[in-house]
Amino acid sequence: MANTLTLEALAERLDRLESKEAIRDIVTAYAIACDEHDMDRLMSLFCNDACFDAPNGSMVADGKEAIQTMFEQTFKIRGPAYHWTHDTTVVVDSEDPDKAQGLVLSHAETTPNGVVSIAAMRYADDYRREPDGQWRFCKRVISFLYYVPATEYSQGLNQANRVLMGDTRFEADYPEALPAWQSFIDNHGPLELG
């Protein structure tokens, strides 16, 4: 017996594909808005009840208004920047097609307080399609592999405290804290980094 694809099932599949593309568009729009300090564009990407978080506590805001304030303060001390995303995975909720989750891998070149810096980070995102049909971020968690002045890059990955925010150094959020990384160490012993 052959599987037949109903028109309803085809419409659902098409909606999932279009949703994933729309979400990838807001991920790109976020990077561009950050680089251009375009607050209107940036804030249009967040739900009113959105939250922004970072495991190290450096970027935390609850609600769209607080997110705007956080970015205004960030942009005031940052000159030119360039954010780019590499890989984005998006999974639309199978029970609710107006919700999705994603993981975004990215890099940035920035100039906080005039210091040329580079960062590698990942975003764990929750997205929601709102009544106007637009997908927006409802939760964004930024985790840093490193964020260091460019002059420190050659040794940056060799230290645990490789995230510099203002005058404060934080331990990197990953990969050391990831369950898979920890499992590897548990099963194979400590890394032999020479």
Protein Blocks (a to p, Z undefined) as FASTA:
>chain_A
ZZdddfklmmmmmmmmmmmmmmmmmmmmmmmmmmnopaklmmmmpcfkbccddfklpagc
edjklmmmmmmmmmmmpccdddddfbdcddddfklmkbccddddddddddeehiacdddd
dddddddddfkopacdfbdcdddfbdcdfklmmmmmmpfblccehjaccddfbfklpmkl
mmmmmmnopadeZZ
